[in-house]
Amino acid sequence: MSHAPRSGAAIFFDVLTDLGVEYLFGHTGGAVIPLHVELNRRMRRRDPAPKFILCRQEGGAGHAAEGYARTSGRVGVAIATSGPGATNLATPIADAYKDSIPTLFITGQVPSAAIGTDAFQEVDTVGFTRPISKHNYLIKDVRDLEWVLREAYALATRGRPGPVVVDICKDVQLAQTSRDPSGQNPPRIRHREPIAFDPVKADAILAALAAAERPVVKAGGGVIHANAAAALRAFAERFSVPVTTTFNALGALPFELPHNLGMPGMHGTIPANYALRDADLILSLGGRFDDRVAVKGFATGKRIAHVDIDPSEIDKTIATDLHLVAELGDFFEHALTTGQAADHADWLARIAHWREQMPKPYGRSEYIKPQAVVEIISELTAGDATLVTGVGQHQMWSAQYYRFRRPRQWISSGGLGTMGFGLPAAIGAWFADPVHPLVLIDGDGSFQMNIQELGTLVANRIPLKIFVLNNSFLGMVRQWEDMMDEGHHYETCLARDASCDPDCMDLDQTCRRQIPNLTGLKYVYPRLKTQRIKHPKDLREGVAQALAEPGPVLVDVWVDKAENVIPMVRPGHRLDQMIES
């Protein structure tokens, strides 16, 4: 084996290649030039190396890495320069942290000798990412680079997944070090004893589940992370228990499964919220009790059981009667091999009646209903598309009306609720899975927040089908303003310009100023096709036409501006106060 010296940049790519990293989503800049030079040299030599995907802004690169990770289950990697490059990654880092997405964020840093001098484009990346990352590192010695990269990559997936940040000084990237062990610092000793699986606690939970009259499983995103969707289905059928799949767990059970109640919470389905309302036992599997689901009075009069890999989630917001810290795979294996079972036929019959309103029927009008757009997309893709969304009303309609069939097909920002997530995340999703149809449902407000990534889309010839549900509003905020704040939605109207009355509060269906004109984007981004659908009679044909196109398509769908997301549990209210119409 050659012990010829290697640069830090060479070590960087040797390690990532060895770890099997396929793609780097990023943007360049002064503090990461040595990494890009090394990558370019390897490309010219035809040496193995990850493929670099040039995004148009660092935030877009971070969300693309998230989309890749959410779709593939592998670590998504993003890279940016120091200073503003690093700070532009703050939102995707926080987004990945809230949703437990296995990601690795690499940032350049000023030379180690300049740290603390307020150098050009210097920012304390470790400091500002500490509360929004699973762990972070500052590398000032090239001899630490290899072990840190390997540990960071492993840490992103170990236990509860999450984002890890590695900040690398520019002189480290340039420094030379020997290949032999004497040229590398040994890994630091970091060891936490794993919590042993407790079969007694597991059996107590299973016994409580069997004894309950009206049990409900609340399956969280941990089911997806653990690749345990098939085991969840077998568990639900063995113990004859209905399952609510939280926002991050959509797709864990196929829509048609009688045990599947869909998404619970603020904009959850009627059967999911009714079941949680009337349950005598709620078993949470791989999910936290966030405020959008665990609403006021959530646990009153119920027994709560919780299985999670993260001990910090136990009793954090909702007190449990029974709990188990364990990997879901271990829990399901135990449950399905002990011979235990249960029968809740009467409860499931009651559930079946509620499922008749899943999804909830909606009215028709002279304007396109956004629910109809999602339903038609679902039908024409046979519920098998990788479905990506931005954040807003369109996101909730997508969660409610798309008939999911498989895990990792729902790519959306949950805990942080990041507008602008959709387009770059869809780009990352395509690199993870170019086989399934790829659809982005976005809102006209959310879409504009990272619209520059259309450049990345067309440059890489990604066949994404984009449907913008255009209501000329920041729709979810408008809905809250109309329902709870007397209709003061001046700042939420996206059609407003200098000619409007300054105190206008009207919700005028005919006011359709296009800022921007989405169909005109075909003149700006080569190979992007655009079309507009304005009338209900043209909807099905227009959606089918877009889906049939071989390349990227943007469809501007003018939807009913007054449509609200229903059901809704307003903040501070109980499940039995759910608004249904």
C-alpha positions as CSV (number, residue, x, y, z in Angstrom):
1,M,0.0,0.0,0.0
2,S,1.3,3.4,-0.9
3,H,2.0,5.8,2.0
4,A,2.4,8.8,-0.3
5,P,1.0,12.0,1.3
6,R,-2.6,13.0,0.6
7,S,-4.2,16.4,0.8
8,G,-7.2,16.9,3.0
9,A,-9.3,17.3,-0.1
10,A,-8.1,13.9,-1.3
11,I,-8.9,12.3,2.0
12,F,-12.4,13.9,1.8
13,F,-13.2,12.2,-1.5
14,D,-11.5,8.9,-0.6
15,V,-13.7,8.6,2.5
16,L,-17.0,9.6,0.8
17,T,-16.3,7.3,-2.1
18,D,-15.5,4.4,0.3
19,L,-18.8,5.2,2.2
20,G,-20.8,4.8,-1.0
21,V,-21.9,8.4,-1.3
22,E,-23.4,8.8,-4.7
23,Y,-24.2,12.5,-4.9
24,L,-23.2,15.8,-3.4
25,F,-25.8,18.6,-3.6
26,G,-24.2,22.0,-3.2
27,H,-22.8,25.3,-4.3
28,T,-19.3,26.4,-4.5
29,G,-17.3,29.3,-2.9
30,G,-13.9,30.4,-1.7
31,A,-13.7,28.2,1.4
32,V,-14.4,24.9,-0.5
33,I,-12.4,25.6,-3.7
34,P,-9.8,22.9,-2.8
35,L,-12.6,20.3,-2.6
36,H,-14.0,21.3,-6.0
37,V,-10.5,21.3,-7.6
38,E,-9.9,17.8,-6.3
39,L,-13.2,16.6,-7.5
40,N,-12.6,18.0,-11.0
41,R,-9.2,16.3,-11.1
42,R,-10.8,13.0,-10.3
43,M,-13.4,13.5,-12.9
44,R,-10.8,14.1,-15.6
45,R,-8.9,11.0,-14.5
46,R,-12.2,9.0,-14.4
47,D,-11.5,8.1,-10.8
48,P,-14.5,7.1,-8.7
49,A,-16.1,10.0,-6.9
50,P,-19.6,11.2,-5.9
51,K,-21.4,13.2,-8.6
52,F,-21.7,16.9,-7.8
53,I,-25.2,18.4,-8.4
54,L,-24.8,22.2,-8.7
55,C,-27.9,23.8,-7.1
56,R,-28.6,27.5,-7.6
57,Q,-28.6,28.3,-3.8
58,E,-27.2,26.6,-0.8
59,G,-30.7,26.2,0.8
60,G,-31.9,24.5,-2.3
61,A,-28.9,22.1,-2.1
62,G,-29.7,21.3,1.6
63,H,-33.3,20.5,0.7
64,A,-32.2,18.4,-2.2
65,A,-30.0,16.4,0.1
66,E,-33.1,15.9,2.4
67,G,-35.2,14.8,-0.6
68,Y,-32.6,12.3,-1.5
69,A,-32.4,11.0,2.1
70,R,-36.2,10.8,2.6
71,T,-36.7,8.9,-0.7
72,S,-33.7,6.5,-0.4
73,G,-33.2,6.0,3.3
74,R,-29.5,6.7,2.7
75,V,-27.5,9.7,3.9
76,G,-28.1,12.8,1.9
77,V,-25.0,15.0,1.6
78,A,-24.9,18.8,1.0
79,I,-21.8,21.0,0.7
80,A,-21.4,24.8,0.9
81,T,-18.8,27.4,1.5
82,S,-18.3,29.4,4.7
83,G,-20.2,32.4,6.0
84,P,-23.4,33.0,3.9
85,G,-23.0,29.6,2.3
86,A,-23.2,27.9,5.7
87,T,-25.9,30.2,7.0
88,N,-28.1,29.4,4.0
89,L,-27.9,25.8,5.1
90,A,-29.5,26.6,8.5
91,T,-33.0,26.0,7.3
92,P,-32.5,22.6,5.7
93,I,-30.4,21.6,8.7
94,A,-33.2,22.5,11.1
95,D,-35.7,20.9,8.8
96,A,-33.8,17.6,8.8
97,Y,-33.4,17.9,12.6
98,K,-37.1,18.3,13.2
99,D,-38.0,15.3,10.9
100,S,-35.0,13.1,11.9
101,I,-33.6,12.9,8.4
102,P,-30.2,11.3,8.0
103,T,-28.1,14.0,6.4
104,L,-24.5,15.2,6.3
105,F,-23.9,18.9,5.8
106,I,-20.3,19.8,4.9
107,T,-19.2,23.5,5.1
108,G,-16.0,25.2,4.4
109,Q,-14.4,27.4,7.0
110,V,-11.8,30.1,6.9
111,P,-8.2,29.0,7.6
112,S,-7.7,27.8,11.2
113,A,-5.3,30.6,12.1
114,A,-8.0,33.1,11.1
115,I,-10.8,31.7,13.2
116,G,-11.9,34.3,15.7
117,T,-10.5,37.3,13.8
118,D,-13.7,38.2,12.0
119,A,-12.2,37.2,8.7
120,F,-14.0,37.5,5.4
121,Q,-17.0,35.1,5.3
122,E,-16.2,33.8,8.8
123,V,-19.1,32.6,10.9
124,D,-19.3,30.3,13.9
125,T,-20.9,27.4,12.1
126,V,-20.5,25.0,15.0
127,G,-22.1,27.6,17.3
128,F,-25.2,28.4,15.3
129,T,-25.8,24.7,14.2
130,R,-25.4,23.2,17.7
131,P,-29.1,23.4,18.6
132,I,-30.4,22.3,15.2
133,S,-28.1,19.3,14.5
134,K,-27.6,15.9,16.0
135,H,-23.9,16.7,16.3
136,N,-21.3,18.9,14.7
137,Y,-17.6,19.2,14.2
138,L,-15.0,21.8,13.5
139,I,-11.9,20.3,11.8
140,K,-8.7,22.3,12.3
141,D,-6.2,19.5,11.9
142,V,-6.0,17.3,8.7
143,R,-5.2,14.3,10.9
144,D,-8.7,14.4,12.3
145,L,-10.5,14.6,8.9
146,E,-10.9,10.9,8.1
147,W,-12.2,9.6,11.5
148,V,-14.6,12.6,11.8
149,L,-16.1,12.0,8.4
150,R,-16.6,8.4,9.1
151,E,-18.1,9.0,12.5
152,A,-20.3,11.8,11.2
153,Y,-21.7,9.6,8.4
154,A,-22.4,6.8,10.9
155,L,-23.9,9.1,13.4
156,A,-26.4,10.5,10.9
157,T,-28.1,7.1,10.7
158,R,-27.3,5.5,14.1
159,G,-30.2,5.4,16.5
160,R,-32.6,8.2,15.8
161,P,-31.4,9.7,12.5
162,G,-30.6,13.3,12.0
163,P,-28.3,15.9,10.5
164,V,-24.6,16.1,11.3
165,V,-22.5,19.1,10.4
166,V,-18.8,19.0,9.5
167,D,-17.1,22.4,9.2
168,I,-13.7,22.0,7.5
169,C,-11.1,24.8,7.6
170,K,-9.6,25.7,4.2
171,D,-6.0,25.0,5.2
172,V,-7.1,21.5,6.3
173,Q,-8.3,20.8,2.8
174,L,-4.9,21.9,1.4
175,A,-2.7,20.3,4.0
176,Q,-0.8,17.1,3.3
177,T,-0.6,14.1,5.6
178,S,0.8,10.6,5.4
179,R,-1.5,7.7,4.4
180,D,-0.1,5.5,7.2
181,P,-1.7,5.4,10.6
182,S,1.0,7.7,12.0
183,G,-0.4,10.4,9.8
184,Q,-3.9,10.1,11.2
185,N,-5.3,10.9,14.6
186,P,-7.1,8.0,16.2
187,P,-10.9,8.3,16.7
188,R,-11.9,9.8,20.0
189,I,-13.5,7.3,22.3
190,R,-17.3,7.9,22.2
191,H,-19.3,5.1,23.6
192,R,-22.8,5.0,24.9
193,E,-24.1,1.6,26.1
194,P,-27.2,0.6,24.1
195,I,-30.3,0.1,26.0
196,A,-31.1,-3.6,26.1
197,F,-34.4,-4.7,24.8
198,D,-36.8,-5.3,27.7
199,P,-39.2,-8.2,26.9
200,V,-41.1,-7.6,30.1
201,K,-42.0,-4.1,29.2
202,A,-42.8,-5.1,25.6
203,D,-45.2,-7.9,26.9
204,A,-46.9,-5.4,29.2
205,I,-47.6,-3.1,26.2
206,L,-48.9,-6.1,24.2
207,A,-51.1,-7.2,27.1
208,A,-52.6,-3.7,27.4
209,L,-53.2,-3.6,23.7
210,A,-55.0,-6.9,23.8
211,A,-57.1,-6.0,26.9
212,A,-58.2,-2.6,25.6
213,E,-61.6,-2.2,24.0
214,R,-60.8,0.7,21.7
215,P,-57.0,0.7,21.1
216,V,-55.4,2.9,18.4
217,V,-51.8,2.8,17.1
218,K,-50.2,6.2,16.4
219,A,-47.5,5.3,13.9
220,G,-44.8,7.9,13.5
221,G,-42.0,8.6,11.1
222,G,-39.8,6.2,12.9
223,V,-41.7,3.4,11.1
224,I,-40.3,4.7,7.8
225,H,-36.8,5.3,9.1
226,A,-36.7,1.7,10.5
227,N,-38.0,0.2,7.2
228,A,-40.7,-1.4,9.3
229,A,-43.8,-0.7,7.1
230,A,-44.4,-4.4,6.4
231,A,-44.0,-5.3,10.0
232,L,-46.5,-2.5,11.0
233,R,-49.1,-4.0,8.7
234,A,-48.6,-7.5,10.1
235,F,-48.8,-6.1,13.6
236,A,-52.0,-4.2,12.9
237,E,-53.6,-7.3,11.4
238,R,-52.4,-9.7,14.1
239,F,-53.6,-7.5,17.0
240,S,-56.7,-6.3,15.1
241,V,-55.9,-2.6,15.8
242,P,-56.6,0.5,13.7
243,V,-53.6,2.7,12.9
244,T,-53.2,6.4,12.4
245,T,-50.2,7.3,10.3
246,T,-48.8,10.6,11.3
247,F,-47.7,13.2,8.7
248,N,-44.2,11.7,8.5
249,A,-45.5,8.1,8.4
250,L,-47.8,8.5,5.4
251,G,-47.3,5.6,3.0
252,A,-46.4,3.2,5.8
253,L,-49.7,1.5,5.2
254,P,-51.6,1.4,1.9
255,F,-54.6,3.6,1.7
256,E,-57.0,0.7,1.0
257,L,-56.0,-1.3,4.2
258,P,-59.1,-1.3,6.5
259,H,-56.8,-0.7,9.5
260,N,-55.4,2.5,8.0
261,L,-57.1,5.6,9.4
262,G,-54.8,8.1,7.6
263,M,-53.2,11.2,9.2
264,P,-54.4,12.5,12.6
265,G,-54.2,15.9,14.1
266,M,-55.0,19.5,13.2
267,H,-55.9,18.7,9.6
268,G,-56.2,15.0,10.1
269,T,-58.8,12.7,8.7
270,I,-62.2,12.2,10.3
271,P,-61.6,8.5,11.2
272,A,-58.2,9.2,12.6
273,N,-59.3,12.0,14.9
274,Y,-62.6,10.2,15.9
275,A,-60.6,7.1,16.8
276,L,-58.1,9.0,18.9
277,R,-61.0,10.9,20.5
278,D,-62.8,7.7,21.6
279,A,-59.8,5.5,22.2
280,D,-59.1,3.9,25.6
281,L,-55.5,3.1,24.7
282,I,-53.1,5.0,22.4
283,L,-49.9,3.2,21.4
284,S,-47.4,5.5,19.8
285,L,-44.8,3.7,17.7
286,G,-41.7,5.7,16.6
287,G,-43.2,9.1,16.9
288,R,-43.2,12.1,19.2
289,F,-46.3,13.7,20.6
290,D,-46.2,17.0,18.7
291,D,-48.7,19.8,19.3
292,R,-50.5,19.4,16.0
293,V,-51.5,15.8,17.0
294,A,-51.4,15.8,20.8
295,V,-54.0,18.7,21.0
296,K,-55.7,19.9,24.2
297,G,-57.1,17.0,26.2
298,F,-55.4,14.4,24.0
299,A,-54.5,12.0,26.8
300,T,-57.5,12.6,29.1
301,G,-59.2,9.4,30.1
302,K,-56.8,7.2,28.0
303,R,-53.9,4.9,28.7
304,I,-50.8,6.0,26.8
305,A,-48.1,3.6,25.7
306,H,-45.0,4.6,23.8
307,V,-42.2,2.7,22.0
308,D,-39.4,4.8,20.7
309,I,-35.7,4.5,20.0
310,D,-35.0,7.9,21.6
311,P,-35.3,7.9,25.4
312,S,-35.5,11.7,25.5
313,E,-39.0,11.4,23.8
314,I,-40.5,9.3,26.6
315,D,-42.7,11.4,28.9
316,K,-41.4,14.6,27.2
317,T,-44.8,16.2,26.4
318,I,-47.3,13.4,27.2
319,A,-47.0,11.2,30.4
320,T,-47.0,7.5,29.6
321,D,-48.5,4.6,31.5
322,L,-46.3,2.1,29.6
323,H,-43.1,2.7,27.6
324,L,-40.3,0.9,26.0
325,V,-37.0,2.3,24.6
326,A,-36.2,0.1,21.6
327,E,-35.7,-0.1,17.9
328,L,-39.1,-0.7,16.2
329,G,-37.7,-3.7,14.3
330,D,-36.9,-5.4,17.6
331,F,-40.4,-4.6,19.1
332,F,-42.2,-5.8,16.0
333,E,-40.1,-9.0,15.9
334,H,-40.9,-9.7,19.5
335,A,-44.6,-9.0,19.0
336,L,-45.0,-11.1,16.0
337,T,-43.0,-14.1,17.2
338,T,-44.5,-14.5,20.7
339,G,-47.7,-15.9,19.4
340,Q,-49.8,-13.2,21.0
341,A,-52.8,-11.7,19.2
342,A,-56.0,-9.8,19.8
343,D,-59.5,-9.3,18.5
344,H,-61.2,-5.9,18.3
345,A,-63.9,-6.7,15.8
346,D,-66.6,-4.4,17.2
347,W,-64.1,-1.5,17.3
348,L,-63.0,-2.1,13.7
349,A,-66.6,-2.2,12.6
350,R,-67.1,1.2,14.1
351,I,-63.9,2.4,12.4
352,A,-65.2,1.1,9.1
353,H,-68.2,3.4,9.3
354,W,-65.9,6.4,9.9
355,R,-63.6,5.4,7.1
356,E,-66.5,6.2,4.7
357,Q,-65.4,9.8,5.2
358,M,-61.8,9.2,4.3
359,P,-61.1,11.3,2.4
360,K,-63.8,13.8,3.3
361,P,-66.2,14.5,0.5
362,Y,-66.1,18.1,-0.8
363,G,-68.4,20.4,-2.8
364,R,-68.3,21.4,-6.4
365,S,-68.4,24.9,-7.9
366,E,-67.6,26.8,-11.0
367,Y,-63.9,27.0,-9.8
368,I,-61.4,24.1,-9.7
369,K,-61.4,22.4,-6.3
370,P,-57.9,21.7,-5.1
371,Q,-59.0,18.4,-3.7
372,A,-60.0,17.3,-7.2
373,V,-56.6,18.1,-8.5
374,V,-54.9,15.8,-6.0
375,E,-57.5,13.1,-6.5
376,I,-57.0,13.1,-10.3
377,I,-53.2,13.0,-9.9
378,S,-53.6,10.1,-7.5
379,E,-55.9,8.2,-9.9
380,L,-53.8,8.8,-13.0
381,T,-50.5,7.8,-11.2
382,A,-52.3,4.8,-9.6
383,G,-51.2,6.1,-6.2
384,D,-47.6,5.1,-7.0
385,A,-45.9,8.5,-7.6
386,T,-43.1,9.9,-5.4
387,L,-45.2,12.8,-4.2
388,V,-43.3,16.0,-3.1
389,T,-45.0,19.1,-1.7
390,G,-44.1,22.6,-0.5
391,V,-45.8,23.8,2.7
392,G,-49.3,25.3,3.0
393,Q,-52.9,24.3,2.1
394,H,-51.8,22.3,-0.9
395,Q,-49.6,20.2,1.4
396,M,-52.6,19.3,3.6
397,W,-54.8,18.5,0.6
398,S,-52.1,16.3,-0.8
399,A,-51.8,14.4,2.5
400,Q,-55.6,14.0,2.7
401,Y,-56.5,13.1,-0.9
402,Y,-53.5,11.2,-2.4
403,R,-54.0,7.5,-1.9
404,F,-50.5,6.4,-0.8
405,R,-49.4,2.9,-1.4
406,R,-45.8,2.6,-0.2
407,P,-43.3,4.0,2.2
408,R,-40.8,6.8,1.1
409,Q,-43.2,8.1,-1.5
410,W,-44.3,11.1,0.6
411,I,-41.6,13.8,0.7
412,S,-42.7,16.9,2.6
413,S,-41.5,19.2,5.4
414,G,-43.2,18.3,8.7
415,G,-42.0,19.6,11.9
416,L,-40.4,22.8,10.6
417,G,-43.0,23.5,7.9
418,T,-40.5,25.0,5.4
419,M,-42.0,26.9,2.5
420,G,-39.8,26.5,-0.6
421,F,-39.0,22.9,0.4
422,G,-40.8,21.2,-2.5
423,L,-38.8,22.0,-5.7
424,P,-35.3,21.3,-4.5
425,A,-36.5,18.3,-2.5
426,A,-38.1,16.9,-5.6
427,I,-34.7,17.2,-7.4
428,G,-33.0,15.2,-4.7
429,A,-35.8,12.6,-4.7
430,W,-35.3,12.0,-8.4
431,F,-31.6,11.2,-8.0
432,A,-32.7,8.7,-5.2
433,D,-35.4,7.1,-7.3
434,P,-35.6,7.8,-11.0
435,V,-38.0,4.9,-11.6
436,H,-41.3,5.9,-10.0
437,P,-43.2,8.9,-11.5
438,L,-42.2,12.1,-9.8
439,V,-44.8,14.7,-8.9
440,L,-44.5,18.1,-7.1
441,I,-47.7,19.7,-5.8
442,D,-46.9,23.2,-4.6
443,G,-48.6,26.5,-3.8
444,D,-48.0,29.7,-5.6
445,G,-46.4,31.2,-2.4
446,S,-44.3,28.2,-1.5
447,F,-43.1,27.6,-5.0
448,Q,-41.6,31.1,-5.4
449,M,-39.4,30.7,-2.4
450,N,-36.9,28.4,-4.2
451,I,-38.0,29.1,-7.8
452,Q,-34.4,29.5,-8.8
453,E,-34.0,25.7,-8.6
454,L,-35.8,25.4,-11.9
455,G,-32.3,26.0,-13.3
456,T,-31.1,22.8,-11.6
457,L,-34.2,21.0,-12.8
458,V,-33.7,21.7,-16.5
459,A,-29.9,21.5,-16.4
460,N,-30.2,17.9,-15.2
461,R,-33.2,17.1,-17.4
462,I,-35.3,15.8,-14.5
463,P,-38.8,14.8,-15.7
464,L,-40.6,16.4,-12.8
465,K,-44.3,17.2,-13.1
466,I,-45.1,20.3,-11.1
467,F,-48.7,21.3,-10.3
468,V,-48.9,24.7,-8.7
469,L,-52.3,25.1,-6.9
470,N,-52.6,28.8,-7.6
471,N,-55.1,30.7,-5.4
472,S,-53.1,34.0,-5.4
473,F,-52.8,33.8,-1.6
474,L,-50.6,32.5,1.1
475,G,-53.5,30.2,1.5
476,M,-53.0,28.6,4.9
477,V,-52.4,32.0,6.6
478,R,-55.4,33.4,4.7
479,Q,-57.5,30.6,6.1
480,W,-56.4,31.3,9.7
481,E,-57.0,35.0,9.2
482,D,-60.5,34.4,7.9
483,M,-61.4,31.9,10.6
484,M,-59.8,33.5,13.6
485,D,-58.6,37.0,12.7
486,E,-61.6,38.8,11.1
487,G,-60.3,38.4,7.6
488,H,-57.4,40.8,7.8
489,H,-55.4,39.3,4.9
490,Y,-53.7,42.3,3.4
491,E,-50.2,40.8,3.6
492,T,-51.2,37.3,2.4
493,C,-52.6,38.4,-1.0
494,L,-50.1,37.5,-3.7
495,A,-52.0,39.4,-6.4
496,R,-51.6,42.7,-4.6
497,D,-49.7,45.5,-6.3
498,A,-49.3,49.3,-6.0
499,S,-52.7,49.9,-7.8
500,C,-54.7,48.1,-5.1
501,D,-56.6,49.9,-2.3
502,P,-54.3,49.9,0.7
503,D,-57.1,48.6,3.0
504,C,-58.5,45.9,0.7
505,M,-59.6,42.8,2.5
506,D,-61.6,41.3,-0.4
507,L,-61.4,37.7,-1.4
508,D,-62.2,38.3,-5.1
509,Q,-62.3,35.2,-7.3
510,T,-61.8,37.3,-10.4
511,C,-58.7,39.0,-9.2
512,R,-55.9,36.9,-10.8
513,R,-52.9,39.1,-11.3
514,Q,-50.1,36.7,-12.1
515,I,-46.9,37.7,-10.2
516,P,-45.1,36.0,-11.7
517,N,-46.8,34.6,-14.8
518,L,-45.9,30.9,-14.3
519,T,-46.6,29.9,-17.9
520,G,-43.9,32.4,-19.0
521,L,-41.2,30.5,-17.2
522,K,-40.9,28.3,-20.3
523,Y,-39.1,31.3,-22.0
524,V,-36.7,31.5,-19.1
525,Y,-35.8,27.9,-18.5
526,P,-35.1,25.9,-21.6
527,R,-36.9,22.5,-22.0
528,L,-39.4,23.4,-19.3
529,K,-43.0,23.1,-20.7
530,T,-45.8,25.0,-19.1
531,Q,-49.5,25.0,-19.3
532,R,-52.5,26.5,-17.5
533,I,-55.8,25.0,-16.3
534,K,-58.5,27.4,-15.4
535,H,-61.8,25.5,-15.6
536,P,-63.0,22.3,-14.0
537,K,-64.0,20.8,-17.4
538,D,-60.4,20.9,-18.5
539,L,-58.8,19.5,-15.4
540,R,-58.6,15.8,-16.0
541,E,-57.4,16.2,-19.6
542,G,-54.9,18.8,-18.6
543,V,-53.4,16.7,-15.8
544,A,-53.2,13.7,-18.0
545,Q,-51.5,15.7,-20.7
546,A,-48.9,16.9,-18.3
547,L,-48.2,13.5,-16.8
548,A,-47.7,12.1,-20.3
549,E,-44.9,14.5,-21.2
550,P,-41.4,13.0,-21.2
551,G,-39.7,16.0,-19.7
552,P,-40.3,18.6,-16.9
553,V,-43.7,20.3,-16.9
554,L,-45.1,23.2,-14.8
555,V,-48.9,23.3,-14.6
556,D,-50.5,26.5,-13.3
557,V,-53.8,25.4,-11.9
558,W,-56.2,28.2,-10.9
559,V,-58.1,26.8,-7.9
560,D,-60.9,28.1,-5.8
561,K,-59.4,31.0,-3.8
562,A,-61.9,30.6,-1.0
563,E,-61.4,26.9,-0.3
564,N,-60.3,26.0,3.2
565,V,-58.5,22.8,4.5
566,I,-61.1,20.9,6.4
567,P,-61.3,19.1,8.9
568,M,-59.5,21.4,11.2
569,V,-58.8,21.4,15.0
570,R,-58.1,25.0,15.9
571,P,-55.2,25.7,18.2
572,G,-56.1,25.3,21.8
573,H,-59.1,23.1,21.0
574,R,-59.9,19.4,21.6
575,L,-60.5,16.6,19.1
576,D,-64.2,16.7,19.9
577,Q,-64.2,20.3,18.7
578,M,-63.0,19.5,15.2
579,I,-64.5,21.6,12.4
580,E,-65.9,19.3,9.7
581,S,-67.5,21.8,7.3
